């Protein structure tokens, strides 16, 4: 057993030197203090990094191109009445929606931006119990309604059941609808009266839309009857915003995922006084990046932390030893040369 212990003693990589052979110097003390301070600072920094999570970033190909995306908005137009304002969407897949009303709320605003209590649709409008039919007569009991287009029909089967459909039929013919008061559908919808009532007002539009994750646009523009309503509004221009959307997933330390999006924005303004006149309104063009960004929060392992601490202590100790040795031997050589009379 004693022989084994002697062999084990021979494996000591840290042989001890008698204290009588130690020589302490002032430069060594300074190097030791500086090295200790550096070790302490690095220890605090490494410990802080260990207790705080680090974020790993990864880029992958986005395979969720067929999904839907909810777009929330809240836009205020100080000088455009709610009656004239419409919300439209379209995308490159051919999906189009005009004058969207579901999941959208419009608030009428006065000249000072205060909300006016809006009337419910149709209240106060003209009541027509028997609308005018295509054949010129009135709607009979049990008869299915098919409104007249007032001569703008493209076929015998075409019906114009709303003021907007009459207006579109006139546009296709190249005719101007100069007096909506004489159109039975417009009178029934109380459109002209609502436009006159809301003259000088603004509108706040807020809500959300469900769109496909393909390139498209969302725009707010004067809709039906803007050019025929004869309402006085300022010269409208086109304001275009371009969004490049990057799908993003955030994963926290507990593994919870948050699906979100990052985006960059470009803006372009087109004056309404130029020729040809741009379509007035506010346009939001969006496109989706084919790359998805994944951010993952994670903590360093305990072994990694201990390894870094050992590297800090060993590295600083070794470097400080080299510096102390260089200073000591330099001072020794200089002192010897001074003793020989080479330096005075």
Buried (B, 14 or more C-beta within 10 A) or exposed (E): EEEEEEEEEEEEEEEEEEEEEEEEEEBBEEBBEEBEEBBEEBBEEBEEBBEEBEEEEEEEEBEEEEEEBEBEBEEEBBBBBBBBBBBBBBBEEEEEBEEBEEEBEBBBBEEEEEEBEBEEEEEEBEEBEEBBBBEEEEBEEEEEEBBBBBEBBEEEEBBBBBBBBBBBBBEEEEEEBEEBEEBBBBBBBBBBBBBEBBEEBBBBBEBEBEBBBBEBBBBBBBBBBBEBBEBEBEEBBBBBBBBBBBBBBBBEEEEEEEEEBEBEEEEEEBEEEEEEBBEBBBBBBBBBBEEBBBBBBEBBEEEEBEEBBEEBBEEBEEEBBEBBEEBBEEEEEEEEEEEEEEEE
